[in-house]
Amino acid sequence: MTDQLEKLEARLQEISLGSNPPNLYDPIRYILSLGGKRLRPMLVLLGYGLQKEDPESIIEQALTVEIFHNFTLMHDDIMDEAPLRRGKPTVHEKWDNTVAILSGDTMMVKAYDQLLKTDPDLLPLALKKFNTCAIEVCEGQQLDMNFENEETVTDDQYIEMIRLKTAVLLGFSLEYGGLLAGMDEKDQRQLRQIGEKAGIGFQLMDDLLDVYGDQKKFGKQVGGDIVSNKKTYLLIKALELADESQKTELTNWLNKSEFDVAEKVDAVKNIYQEIGIYELTQTKMNSYYDQAFDILDQLEANENGKIQLVQFFERLMKRDS
């Protein structure tokens, strides 16, 4: 698996992107050079490996989802006004919003260029599935933005939002690998479900790391969700389960327009600690991974491929960045 990841990374850095004007293409090279887990293209390879034994033959197609993912990051960072991405300045901070928008748009087109390397017989279906996924990611992002202006958000609404914004791309990645390997529609559908369940678990871990992660390892501003009053699963459950005193204090912090950042983060974390939010979120995360494992167990596929996918998900569950 490490060898496959290295080959994915090497090929990603070799892709011809364009050169003129430099401030259109340099930001694309920049964000792709920042690294990352490359878990989405790896899921394409792992999905393919459930049926076939030559996953490296589809590296070009697998890079479709990585380029698309980085396009979404570039635009999300603008909307979130995020200062850091993987420990480095975001594109809109290093250049400006206009450059980040245009470079992101170009990345989307480059993702389609990669998708066109799909077997012509499979391309119409791959294109349809990809477009459905891309639209759902936009729907999820819009819901996330809408939540900023809504007084209350339920945990079910939040889970649906992260399913769309984050998990459907993991689902498509596995499903695309299965499609390329020649799996039937039923198996492809199961792969999408596996990826979505694991993707929800992945995002819940991301929410935990935003509050409890190590800044050096996490690569983003730790406590950023608390500072911006982002309605994550942690905050939603805290507001739901807080006693009168805790809810008053939490609401006061949410309503403050001027505050010391470190003081607010510490105060909200203390409330989370009193309620047991870390443990609740971890339990919720594990439940979604368990659902993914249950569906995978029912899938008729290469046993070695299933073992590799389980090991991949287990590493995601224990990650610290």
N, C-alpha and C positions, 0 to 999 in steps of 0.2 A: 504493500500500500504506500509506503514511503517513496518507493521508486516511481510509482504512478504520480504521486503528488509533485515530485521533482520534475517530471516530464511535463506535467501540466503547467507548472510555473515557468519552465524554460520556454515552452511554446507560447505562453501568454506574452512574455516579454519580447518575443520575436515577431509578433503579428504586425503587419504593415498597417500603420494608422494614418499616414499623411504627414506633411511637414509645413505647409504654408496655408494660412498664416500661423506662425508659431504659437500665438496665444490661443488658438483653437485646439491645437493638437498636443501641446506641452502639458496642459492640465490632465488630459487623458492618460498620457504616459506617467504622469506624476501619481495619480490615484491608483493606477494599476501596479505601480512600483512600491506602494506602501505595504504590500504583503496582505496578510489575511489568512483565514483558514482554508480558503478555496473549497469549502465543504459542498457547495452546490455542484460544481463540475465533478467533484469526487462522488457525489451521489449519482450523477449520470453514469459514471463508470461502474459503480457498485450495482446499480439497477441492471445495467447491461450484463454484469458478471453473474447475475442470478440465472442467466440462460446460456451465455456464451463465455468462452475462455480467453478471448483476445481483446479485453477492454481498451488497451492502448490504441487500437485501430480507430477509436471514435473520439480521440482527444480533441480534434478540430471541432466536432459538433458539441462536445461537452463545454467548450469555452464560451458557447453562446450564453449560457446562464450566468457565467462569471462576469462577462462584459455587461449584460443586462443588469445584474445585481449592482455593479459599481455605478452604472448610470443612475439607478434609483438612489444610491447613497449620495451622489453628488447633488441631486435635486432635494433630497430629504434634508441634507445639511443646511441648505439655503433656508428652507421653510422653518427648520428648528433653530436657526441662527447658531448652529453648533460651531465652537471654535476649534475642536480637535477631531481628527479621525485617525485611528490607529496610532495615537500619540504624536501626530504631526498636524500642522495647520490644515484646515479644510480648504478645498479649492477656492471657495468664495472669499475666504480670508486671505489666501496667498495671492489671488488675483482680484476678482470682484464678482458680484452676482451675475452680471451680464455674461461674462466669460464662462462662468460655471453653468449657466443655463444652456448656452450654445454648445459648449463642449459635451454636456450631458446629452443633448439632442443628437449630437454626432455619434456618441457611444451607442445610443439606441439603434441607429442605422447600422453601425458596425455589428451589433448583435444579430441583426437580420442577415448581414453578410455571412456570418458564421453558420446561421441556421440553414442557409441555402446549400451548405455542404452535405445536408441530409440526402440519403438515397432518394432519387426523384420519385420512386413509387411510394415512399413514405412521407414525402415533403408536404403534400396537402393536409394530411392529418396532423403532422407535427406543427405546421403553421397555425392550424385552427386551435390546437391545444395551447400553443405558446401565446397566441393572442388572447385567449380566454384568461390565462394566467396573468398576463400583463395588465389587462383591464381590472382584474380582481385586486392586484397589488395597488393600483391607483385608487380603487374603491376603499381599500383598507387605509391608505394614507389620508384620504379625505375624511373618513370616519375619525381617524386620530386627530386631525385638525378640528373637526366638529366638536370633539370631546372637550377641547379647551374652553369652549363657550357654553358648555352644558353644566348645570349645577350638580347633577348627579348622573353617574354612570354605573350600571350594574356590572357584576363580575361576568355575567353571561355576555353582555354587550362588549365588554373588553376582550373576552376570549374570541368572540367572532371577529373583532377588529384585527387582532394579531394573527388570527387564522388567515385573513385576507392579506394583510400587509406583509407578513413574514412567511407564514407556513405554506401558502399555496405554491411559492416558488420552490421550496424544498420538495413539495409533492410533485410538481411538474418535473423537477430534475430526475427523480427516481422513475417517474412514469416515462419520460423521454428515453432514458436508458433502456427501459423495458421495450418500448416501441422499436428502438434501433436494433434490439436483440431478436425481434420477431415474436414477442409475447402476444397473446390474444388480448382482446379488449377487457375481459374480466380481470386478468392478471394485471394489466396496466392500471385499471381502476383501483385495485388493491394496493398497488405500489403508490399511487397518488395518496390514498388514505394513510398509508404508513408514514409517508413524508410529511403530511399535514399534521398528524398527531405528534410526531417527533418535533416538527417545527414549532408547534405551540409550546412544547416543553423547552425547546431551545430559547424561545423568546422570554419565557418565565425566568429561566436562568439568567438571561441578559438583564432582566429587571432586577434580579438579586445582586448581580455584579455591579450594577450602576450604583447601588447603595453600599454594598459590603465589599466590593472588589478592591484590589491593589491598583492604585493609579498607574504605576509603571507597567503593570501587566495588562490592565484593562484597555488602555489606549484611548479612552475617552474621559471626559471630566467626571470623576466619581462624585456622586451626589447631585449630578446635573438634573435628574428627574425631580428630586426634592426641591431644588432651587427654583425650577420652572413650574412647580405645582402640577407636573405631568400626572395624569390619571392612569397610573399603572395598577396592576393587580394589588401591589402592596398598599398603595394609598386607598384604593377602593375598599379593601378588606379592613383596613385600619379605621376608616370612617364608619364602616358597618358595625364593627365589634367594639369600638371604644366606649368606655363608660363616660358619664357626663363630664367629669373633670378632664379626661384625656381628649374628648371631642372638642371641648372648649379651647384647650391649648392648641390642638391641631388646627382648628378653624382660625384661631388668631394668627398662626404662622402663615396659613394659606392666604389670609386677607392683607398681610403686611406688604406694602410696596417698597419699603426701605428696611433693610436688615443686614446684619453681618452674616455672610454666607456660611462660614464655619459654624456659627452659633445656631443657625436654622437647621443645618444638616444634622448636627449633634442632637438638637432638641427633638427633631422628628424621628431620628434613629432610636432615641431613648423610648419614645412612645411605641414604636414598632417592637422594641425589645420587650416592653411590658406586656404587650398583647400577644406576642409570639408570632409575629408576622413572618419572620424568616422561616420558621418551621412549617407554617401553613402554606407558604408559597412553594417550598421544597416538596411538600407532600403533593400539592397540585401538579407540579412539574413531573414528579415521578409517575403520577397516575396517567399522564398523557404518553409518556414513554412506555409504560406498561401496555397501554392500548395498542401502541405501534408494534410492540413485540408480539402481542396476541394475534394481530392480523398477519404479521410476518410468519408466525408459526403455522398458520393455516395455508400459506401460499405454497403452491406446488412449484418448487424451484431447486436449483443446485444447492445442496446442503452446505458446501464450502462457501458459496456466495452468501448464504444466509448467515453463517457464522461471522463472516467479515463485516456484514452490515450491522449485526448486533454489537460487535466489538467497536465499530465506528461510533454508534450511538452511545455506548457506554463511556467512551472517551469524552463525548460532548457533555454528558451528564456530570462529569467530574472536572470539567474545565475551570480555569481560574482567569480566563481572558476571553 
